[in-house]
């Protein structure tokens, strides 16, 4: 630093020039670093975009499944096997309303070898602590206690109104938590940071406790236990996943059936009831409305408070009276059959919508208005809707249920009921929360790492007596050292791309025919533009295809895409004869759904179902989805894989064959 | 007939007193690229517009063709451009609405020009290397943490504390508390070009 002394000599100009260079170098490095970080951020964003698009597309497919179950119930030739799960409480196998704690004690034995928590009713804080301790150590609660707990919970919930009113007058703050989706670690973290529920520490859990994560059962047990101990201080709202048909597809049913091999049907039956008794909303100080999804322009809180909420076990099936209506109308008005061509599958699926807009009577009909329909729509709206920044109220196309509501809808509702704030959940948020509609609507999401390790934070709200919200964020991590952004993005990105590649594989035939349409000369190459257009139209996912192209397909030096390279890296677990590619793909696409259905049919958990049952189910499934497949092709397929054992099929093995394998994975492990 | 031009190689030098990416025009060597269906400038513009729209939509949370102005820098850079902060702000000023959001149509207009004019081209790896070397007074192959922090948080377009910390977590060798810039640069460049396994 000779600049002070040599201010005027020529040595200073060298120093000056040097420091000028240093500054320029600094600018360059800063620029380059920001460039690199920006591209990393883009990769993170599009990865989350991929996750979300696929999730919403799956939810739409779920609609197909619920229709299928309805269809099966109405037309199935094996009523005992399937409908036991769905029958009304009057069926003998189902858990009776009056079945009390003592009955369970008599009927279900708890062996001495069981070292888990032994609950005694009425529950106390010791029981709750025993449960927390047990679950931290990955123990299971015995089925008898689960059934007793659920039965007691139902008894308590029945006493509660549809909309709970709370006041902040005597406690410090109320904590509001959003979706947990089976992430036990998040619940434990919240209790660790924020304290256990008690008279001084009140909680509202805003739905979606179950599905996707692997500890849905444990979360319910903990929440219900605290509900029984502190019924005035722990409050639960129903979410759209507190619904037995959703649970079939999104993992909860499977979790229960695996953890409770002998009693899962009883447990699920009782849960179906318990879910329907969960309150629909909570209001604090008559100013803050808390519910799971959102609102619509017809939301009527008084109507919601008065209806019989337990009648709607699942929102995926419209009420019986509506279904009967539908059948009546179908007879009068000829409907177009669903398209038989596989390529149009998604188009057919996308236009279906479980909101009541699909069931409005045609003009001029003389049918009286249906009260069941109004009830169903009102609850559907509050459990499924999402806020948007545009004004108005439009059907929620992404989800297939509920609507998008704008700031004007919120404002009107607030005015009508003199409200100040709406707290809702239902939507994934990278930061765990988001504020919209000019501060009036808050989304709170409490499941961190929802899509993948590092994908997002979770959060909860602390509401003080002035009703100003304070947000606390967190993120559970299995890594002890803090991973840097590059590593985190790398994990999220490869996971997202893996899901996307599986979807690509499952639509192989459709994609190839779409590509071929652009490839007039049969060169096997098409422009990036055409490739992107084909991908989007077949997969029906709005993604940045040009940006993703380098990860999904090869490009030659001329700038054209070798479209078959999309499939190079993927194959099925078991090689299937080329003669039946379309069939194989359908099995691939619906593998999870078929697994659920077969598990239900398999009464004795042997893992086997008869060839007859298998064919029947398959036939019903494909005919319902409008997929055109030759009658005997499935039999041929089974034979070719040789899974036929004495007229029975081990369906898990069979379905395993349609699991998409990523060749890269195999390379990594070898 | 017009071709779509693709940049094959570029060079510029960073010598003493000639550090500037804006004033000195780099020398490009370009080769014609035969494109499939699109022909002429119209095809090129359409292609560019699609690319821009795609990048924009990733940040368009509510699918209503607007993004938060603070994300514009990210979008511009992920389209392959290499502006500094001042240049980003300059661009943003042209298209930002009073409420801080940017509309797709305005962004398209401005960004298409940027891409057609090939403004804000990325600098080659060796230039970055020279920049690090400029900070390495003793030419020993590494920079101390203190020097790095000083230069990057006090000079030029200063790093925020968060940016500095993020960089240090990856860049710094924890045992010696120094940045070995050759390795660091290589690490990040490899990451950048990581693509589908068979080729780029």
Contacts between the chains, C-beta under 8 A, distances in Angstrom:
chain1	res1	chain2	res2	distance
A	17	B	16	7.4
A	17	B	17	5.9
A	20	B	17	7.6
A	21	B	16	7.0
A	21	B	17	7.2
A	21	B	19	6.0
A	21	B	134	5.2
A	22	B	134	5.9
A	22	B	135	6.3
A	22	B	151	6.5
A	22	B	155	7.0
A	23	B	155	5.1
A	23	B	156	5.5
A	24	B	19	3.8
A	24	B	20	7.3
A	24	B	131	7.8
A	24	B	134	7.6
A	24	B	156	7.8
A	25	B	19	7.0
A	25	B	130	7.7
A	25	B	131	4.0
A	25	B	132	7.4
A	25	B	134	3.7
A	25	B	135	5.5
A	25	B	151	7.8
A	26	B	131	7.9
A	26	B	135	7.1
A	26	B	151	4.7
A	26	B	152	6.0
A	26	B	155	4.5
A	26	B	156	3.8
A	27	B	84	6.4
A	27	B	155	7.9
A	27	B	156	3.8
A	27	B	157	5.9
A	28	B	14	8.0
A	28	B	19	7.3
A	28	B	21	7.5
A	28	B	123	7.1
A	28	B	127	7.1
A	28	B	128	6.8
A	28	B	131	4.2
A	29	B	128	7.1
A	29	B	131	5.2
A	29	B	132	6.8
A	29	B	135	7.5
A	29	B	151	8.0
A	29	B	152	6.6
A	30	B	84	7.5
A	30	B	85	7.9
A	30	B	152	6.2
A	30	B	156	5.4
A	30	B	157	5.1
A	30	B	158	7.7
A	30	B	159	6.3
A	31	B	82	6.5
A	31	B	83	7.6
A	31	B	84	4.7
A	31	B	85	8.0
A	31	B	157	7.4
A	32	B	82	7.7
A	32	B	123	7.1
A	32	B	128	5.4
A	32	B	131	7.7
A	33	B	159	7.8
A	33	B	163	7.2
A	33	B	167	6.1
A	34	B	73	7.3
A	34	B	77	6.9
A	34	B	85	7.3
A	34	B	163	7.7
A	35	B	77	5.0
A	35	B	82	5.5
A	35	B	122	7.0
A	36	B	188	5.5
A	36	B	192	7.1
A	37	B	163	7.6
A	37	B	166	7.4
A	38	B	73	6.4
A	38	B	74	4.4
A	38	B	76	7.8
A	38	B	77	3.5
A	38	B	78	5.7
A	39	B	77	6.3
A	39	B	78	5.2
A	39	B	192	7.0
A	41	B	74	5.2
A	41	B	78	7.7
A	42	B	55	7.2
A	42	B	58	6.5
A	42	B	74	6.4
A	42	B	75	7.7
A	42	B	77	7.9
A	42	B	78	3.7
A	45	B	58	4.9
A	45	B	59	6.5
A	46	B	58	5.2
A	49	B	58	5.9
A	388	B	62	5.7
A	388	B	64	7.6
A	389	B	62	5.4
A	389	B	64	6.2
A	390	B	62	7.9
A	390	B	64	6.1
A	482	B	169	7.7
A	484	B	166	7.1
A	484	B	169	4.6
A	484	B	170	5.0
A	485	B	166	6.2
A	486	B	170	6.2
A	486	B	191	6.6
A	518	B	37	8.0
A	525	B	36	7.6
A	526	B	36	6.3
A	527	B	35	6.5
A	527	B	36	3.4
A	527	B	37	5.3
A	527	B	38	7.0
A	528	B	47	7.7
A	529	B	36	7.7
A	529	B	37	6.9
A	529	B	38	6.8
A	529	B	46	7.9
A	529	B	47	6.3
A	529	B	50	6.8
A	530	B	36	7.0
A	530	B	37	6.7
A	532	B	50	7.5
A	542	B	57	7.3
A	542	B	63	7.8
A	544	B	54	4.0
A	544	B	55	6.5
A	544	B	57	6.8
A	544	B	58	5.4
A	545	B	54	7.1
A	546	B	50	6.8
A	546	B	51	5.5
A	546	B	54	5.5
A	547	B	54	6.1
A	547	B	55	6.8
A	547	B	58	7.7
A	547	B	78	7.5
A	550	B	195	4.2
A	550	B	196	5.9
A	550	B	200	7.3
A	551	B	195	6.3
A	551	B	196	5.6
A	552	B	196	6.8
A	553	B	196	6.9
A	554	B	196	6.2
A	554	B	198	5.5
A	554	B	199	6.0
A	555	B	199	7.8
A	558	B	33	6.6
A	558	B	34	5.4
A	559	B	4	7.7
A	559	B	6	7.1
A	559	B	33	5.2
A	559	B	34	7.6
A	559	B	35	6.2
A	559	B	36	7.9
A	560	B	36	5.6
A	565	B	196	7.6
A	565	B	198	7.2
A	568	B	198	7.5
A	569	B	197	7.3
A	664	B	197	6.9
